[in-house]
Amino acid sequence: MMEKTEGKRKVEVAIISDVHLGTYGCHAKEILLYLKSIKPKILVLNGDIIDVWQFSKRYWPTSHMKVVKQITGMLSKGTKVYYVTGNHDEMLRRFAGQTMGNLELVNKVVLNLDGKKTWIFHGDVFDVTMEHSKWLSKLGGTGYEILILLNKAVNWISKRMGKGKLSFSKKIKNSVKGAVKYINDFEGTVADIAIENGYDYVACGHIHQPEIRKIKTDKGEITYLNSGDWIENCTSLEYNEGKWNLFHFDQDEKLKAKLEKKLRKEPANKELFANVVRELKEMHL
């Protein structure tokens, strides 16, 4: 059982990735509640925290700014924070190696935890579309954003009908053979290189697919970790007492209750739906 301090869960390491602050699909309220609920010794921001590709001055809600303020607050209270650059915030890569107090900007980080080495990096370096066709990836990012917005509208209707949430992007990823093969190839490539370099764990983000599993090859075995995202899965990785675990926001009843309480104070459903329509128009659809 994890020890609690000031109502917060103490964890040795927490890894979040693919928050995509500055986009309509970002679940800023959820990530803020999560960050407020933990007290990590080390926080790894594993890429795509701020979405520079799709960043617009017209869209930077207060909830997104509160996430940034929460992280800076954690820094001031002694949490070591590694900001690992991703593809959507790749402009920061030129500043890798810079430190400011407890904040360190890196392209990768290796943590020695209880005598075992964990290699952490975003993962876009193994994405063929990133390497050869960046414009195609950006186009795909825009399409993904549109899909998420449409999903929000459908879920608004679904909730009114007393039904559960749907995820178009998850359904597509799980049903399209090419998408499944891409994820498997990605995980296999990452595992192979990590084994060759003698790591015990390898942790990525990028593909928005939360996972913890052992991968065996002819060269050895490794535990592959993926922190998922805060667009559709709302997941993170946590290390405590010698073990890695996946945190799922939707499975934490206390945080879900806090979120519902906050949402009840927000505009009525009619206005919320109007906001989704407005956001779609702002994307020039």
C-alpha positions in Angstrom: 0.0 0.0 0.0 1.4 3.4 -1.0 2.1 5.8 1.8 0.1 9.1 1.8 1.4 12.5 2.7 -0.9 15.6 2.8 -3.6 13.6 1.0 -1.1 12.8 -1.9 0.2 9.4 -2.9 3.9 9.1 -2.6 5.5 7.5 -5.7 9.2 7.3 -6.5 8.8 8.0 -10.3 5.8 9.1 -12.4 5.9 9.3 -16.2 3.4 11.2 -18.3 3.5 11.8 -22.0 1.4 13.1 -24.9 -0.6 15.6 -22.9 -0.8 17.9 -26.0 -1.5 21.1 -24.1 -2.8 23.7 -26.5 -5.1 21.4 -28.4 -8.8 20.8 -28.1 -8.4 17.1 -27.4 -6.3 17.6 -24.3 -7.8 16.4 -21.0 -6.2 19.2 -19.0 -8.7 19.0 -16.0 -7.9 15.3 -15.6 -4.1 15.6 -15.8 -4.3 18.5 -13.3 -6.3 16.4 -10.8 -3.8 13.6 -11.3 -0.8 15.7 -10.7 -2.3 17.2 -7.6 -3.0 13.7 -6.2 0.6 12.5 -6.3 3.9 13.4 -4.7 6.7 11.9 -6.8 10.4 12.2 -6.2 10.9 12.2 -10.0 8.5 13.3 -12.6 9.3 12.5 -16.2 7.4 14.5 -18.9 8.1 12.1 -21.7 7.4 14.3 -24.8 4.5 16.1 -26.5 3.5 17.9 -23.3 2.9 21.2 -25.2 1.7 20.6 -28.8 3.8 23.2 -30.7 2.7 21.8 -34.0 -0.9 22.7 -33.5 -0.4 25.5 -30.9 -2.7 28.5 -31.5 -2.8 31.8 -29.5 -6.6 31.6 -29.9 -6.7 28.4 -27.8 -4.9 28.3 -24.5 -7.6 27.8 -21.8 -7.0 28.5 -18.1 -7.1 24.8 -17.4 -4.0 24.3 -19.6 -2.1 27.1 -17.9 -3.0 25.5 -14.5 -1.2 22.3 -15.6 2.0 24.3 -16.3 1.6 26.1 -12.9 1.1 22.7 -11.1 4.4 21.4 -12.6 6.3 24.5 -11.7 4.9 24.2 -8.2 6.1 20.6 -7.9 9.5 21.8 -9.0 9.6 24.4 -6.2 8.6 21.7 -3.7 11.6 19.4 -4.5 10.4 17.1 -7.3 13.1 16.4 -9.9 11.5 17.0 -13.3 12.9 15.7 -16.6 11.4 17.2 -19.7 12.1 14.6 -22.5 11.5 16.2 -25.9 9.0 14.6 -28.3 8.1 15.3 -31.9 5.3 17.8 -31.2 7.7 19.8 -29.1 10.8 19.1 -31.1 11.9 22.7 -31.2 13.1 22.2 -27.6 15.7 19.6 -28.7 18.2 22.3 -29.5 18.2 23.2 -25.8 18.8 19.6 -24.6 21.1 19.5 -21.6 19.9 22.8 -20.1 19.0 22.8 -16.4 17.1 25.2 -14.3 16.9 24.3 -10.7 15.2 20.9 -10.5 14.2 21.0 -14.2 16.3 19.3 -16.8 15.6 19.3 -20.5 16.8 16.1 -22.2 16.2 13.9 -25.3 16.4 10.8 -23.2 17.1 9.8 -19.6 18.3 6.6 -17.9 17.2 6.0 -14.3 18.8 3.5 -12.0 16.0 2.2 -9.8 16.8 -0.4 -7.2 19.8 -1.6 -9.2 17.9 -1.9 -12.5 18.2 0.5 -15.5 15.2 2.2 -17.1 15.7 3.8 -20.5 13.2 6.6 -21.1 12.6 8.4 -24.4 9.6 9.6 -26.4 9.8 7.1 -29.2 9.3 9.2 -32.4 12.9 8.3 -33.5 11.5 4.9 -34.5 8.5 6.3 -36.4 9.2 6.0 -40.2 6.6 8.6 -41.1 8.4 11.0 -38.8 11.8 10.3 -40.4 10.7 10.5 -44.0 7.4 12.4 -44.2 7.0 14.9 -41.4 4.3 16.7 -43.4 2.3 13.5 -43.5 2.6 13.1 -39.7 1.4 16.7 -39.2 -1.6 16.1 -41.5 -2.3 12.9 -39.5 -2.1 15.0 -36.3 -4.8 17.4 -37.6 -7.0 14.5 -38.6 -6.6 12.9 -35.2 -7.6 16.3 -33.6 -10.7 16.4 -35.7 -11.6 12.8 -34.8 -11.2 13.6 -31.1 -13.5 16.7 -31.4 -16.1 14.7 -33.2 -15.8 12.0 -30.5 -16.5 14.7 -27.8 -19.7 15.6 -29.6 -20.8 11.9 -29.9 -20.0 11.3 -26.3 -22.1 14.3 -25.2 -25.0 12.7 -27.0 -24.2 9.2 -25.6 -24.1 10.6 -22.1 -27.5 12.2 -22.6 -28.8 8.8 -23.6 -27.4 7.2 -20.5 -24.8 5.2 -22.4 -21.0 5.0 -21.9 -18.1 6.7 -23.7 -16.9 5.7 -27.1 -13.5 6.1 -28.6 -13.3 6.3 -32.4 -9.5 6.4 -32.4 -9.1 3.3 -30.2 -11.6 1.4 -32.3 -9.6 2.3 -35.5 -6.3 1.3 -33.9 -7.6 -2.0 -32.7 -9.4 -2.9 -35.9 -7.1 -1.7 -38.7 -4.4 -4.3 -39.4 -1.9 -1.6 -40.5 -2.3 0.2 -37.2 -1.9 -3.0 -35.2 1.2 -3.9 -37.2 2.7 -0.5 -36.7 2.3 -0.7 -32.9 3.7 -4.2 -32.8 6.7 -3.2 -35.0 7.3 -0.1 -32.8 7.3 -2.1 -29.6 9.5 -4.8 -31.1 12.1 -2.4 -32.4 12.3 -0.5 -29.1 12.7 -3.8 -27.2 15.4 -5.1 -29.5 17.5 -2.0 -29.1 17.0 -1.8 -25.3 18.0 -5.4 -24.9 21.2 -4.9 -27.0 22.1 -2.0 -24.7 21.6 -3.9 -21.5 18.6 -2.1 -20.1 16.0 -3.8 -17.8 13.1 -1.5 -18.7 12.4 0.8 -21.6 9.7 3.4 -21.4 8.2 5.3 -24.3 5.1 7.4 -25.3 4.3 8.6 -28.8 1.9 5.9 -30.0 -0.8 6.7 -27.4 -1.0 3.0 -26.4 -0.5 2.4 -22.6 1.3 -0.9 -22.0 3.4 -2.9 -19.6 4.6 -6.3 -20.9 7.6 -8.5 -21.1 9.1 -8.9 -24.5 11.4 -11.9 -25.3 13.7 -12.1 -28.2 16.7 -14.2 -29.2 18.9 -11.7 -27.5 17.1 -11.6 -24.2 14.1 -10.2 -22.3 13.0 -6.8 -21.3 10.0 -5.1 -19.8 8.4 -2.7 -22.3 6.5 0.3 -20.8 4.3 2.9 -22.5 2.7 5.7 -20.6 -0.1 6.2 -23.1 -1.5 9.7 -23.3 -3.9 12.3 -21.9 -6.1 12.6 -25.0 -8.0 9.3 -25.1 -6.6 7.0 -22.4 -5.6 9.4 -19.5 -2.8 7.1 -18.3 0.6 7.4 -16.7 3.4 5.1 -15.5 4.3 4.9 -11.8 7.2 3.2 -10.1 7.1 2.4 -6.4 8.4 -0.3 -4.2 10.4 -2.0 -7.0 7.5 -2.2 -9.4 6.1 -0.3 -12.4 2.3 0.1 -12.7 -0.1 1.8 -15.1 -2.4 4.4 -13.6 -5.7 4.8 -15.3 -7.6 8.0 -14.5 -11.0 6.3 -15.3 -10.3 3.6 -12.7 -9.7 6.1 -9.9 -13.1 6.7 -8.3 -12.0 9.5 -6.1 -10.5 11.5 -9.0 -13.5 10.8 -11.2 -15.8 12.1 -8.4 -13.7 15.3 -8.1 -13.9 15.7 -11.9 -17.7 15.3 -11.9 -18.0 17.9 -9.2 -15.9 20.3 -11.2 -17.9 19.7 -14.4 -21.2 20.3 -12.6 -20.0 23.9 -12.0 -19.4 24.4 -15.7 -21.8 25.6 -18.4 -24.9 23.6 -19.2 -24.8 20.7 -21.7 -26.3 22.9 -24.4 -23.5 25.4 -24.0 -20.9 22.7 -23.9 -22.1 21.2 -27.1 -22.1 24.7 -28.7 -18.4 25.0 -27.6 -17.6 21.8 -29.5 -19.2 23.2 -32.6 -17.3 26.5 -32.2 -14.0 24.6 -31.8 -14.6 22.7 -35.0 -15.3 26.0 -36.8 -12.1 27.5 -35.5 -10.2 24.6 -37.1 -11.7 25.9 -40.5 -13.7 22.7 -41.2 
